[in-house]
Amino acid sequence: MPEMVQQRMRRARLLTFLLLAPIGAPAQTASDCARIYQQRYAARMTPLVCEAVKFRTEPGNADAVIQQAHWLEEKARQFGFVYRDAGPVTEIELPGPPGAPVLGLIVHGDVQPAGESEWTVPPFTCTLRDGNLYGRGVADDKGPLVQALLAMAALRDTGRARTQTIRLLVGSDEESSNLDMAAYLKSHVPPYLTLVLDSQFPVVVGEKAWDGLELTVPDPFTIRGRTGARWAITALESGIAASIVPPRATARLRWLPPDLSGLDRAARALCPTPIPKGYGCETKLDGAEVILATTGRAAHSGVNIEGGRNALVLMANILSAKLAASGARDLLEFAAVAGRDLMARAWA
C-alpha cells in the first residue's frame, strides 16, 4: 500500500480515538472503532478524496463550492448523517441525545489557486506517483474532510451509546476571505469543544505568524529623471496567492543605450553564475527588449516558508542597481529587502 495512503489511514484511526476521548469512552470502544474503520472504511478513503479533489473550489469559483456542497449532502445521506446547509458552512452531524454537548470538527472544502502551469500532473485529478497521492487539496483540506466522515461512520457503527453530538463543519473560504466561520457564528451556537482538522493534524494545527502588506506605486513603468542605467523595466509579473511563496517571476526589460551591439552579451549576463540552489533563471531576446524569467519553488508561506524558493526575491536581487528609477524598481528593491532571512542574507 502506498506510503502516503498508509499515513492517512493512521491519521484517520487516530481521529477515531480523538472523537472518543472527549466523552470518556472506554478503551474497548476506541479499539472497536479503529477495527471497524479498518475493516469497513479504510479502502474508501482514497477514492472519496479523489472525488472531492475534482471540485475546483479555488477562490471566486462559487459554482464549484455549490457542486461540492451537493456532493457532501449526497455522501452525508449515504452515511446516514444529518445534513444542513448553514450558508457559507455545511453541517454534517452524527446526533447524540437531545441537548447533548457538541464536539465540532472544523475543516474547509476550498483550496488555494492551483497555478496549473507549475504542476507536473493535473491538479484537479488524483495522481498516484512514487507512493504519494497528488491533487489540489489532498492534504489541505479535503483529505482531512474525508477522514472525518469515515471516522464518524466507524464511531456510529460501534453501536455504543454516545453522550454527545459530533458535528462536522465544512467551511468554504478559509483560503481566501476567511469569513465563513465568522458569518456562521452570527446565527449558530459554537460547539462545546472543537478539533481543527487541517493538513497534518493532530500534530500541526497552527500556522507560523505571517501578515500581508499591500504596496502600490503610480505609473510603475515610467522612468523618473535622468538615468545612466542600461535597463528599464516595462512589465513585471509574479505570484499565485498571498500565502504561497511565488515559484515564478517574469520581467520585460528594455535596453536603453542606442547601440544594440552590447544587448546580447548584457542579456546573457543577467542570470547569476552559479545560480543559487533550488532556483532557475533564463533570458530571451525580443527585439530591443529581454524577457527575464526566474523560477523557484512554491510553499505555504504560513507553514513552510523555509521550504520555498522565492522567484520574485531572486529576480529583485538580480536586477539590483541595474534598472532606471521607476515605481517598479522601487517595488523590486522592497522585495529584495523583505526577502532577506533573519541573518540579513539574500536569496531567502
Secondary structure, DSSP 8 states (H G I E B T S, - for coil): --HHHHHHHHHHHHHHHHHHGGGT--HHHHHHHHHHIIIIIGGGHHHHHHHHHTS---TT-HHHHHHHHHHHHHHHHHHT-EEEEETTEEEEEE--STT--EEEEEEE-------GGG-SS-TTS-EEETTEEESTTTTTTHHHHHHHHHHHHHHHHT----SSEEEEEEES-TTTT--HHHHHHTTS---SEEEE--SSTTT--------------SSTTS--S----SEEEEEEEE-S-TTB---EEEEEEEE-SS-GGGHHHHHHTSS-SS--TT-EEEEEEETTEEEEEEE-B--BTTT-GGG-B-HHHHHHHHTTTTB-S-HHHHHHHHHHHHTS-TT--S--
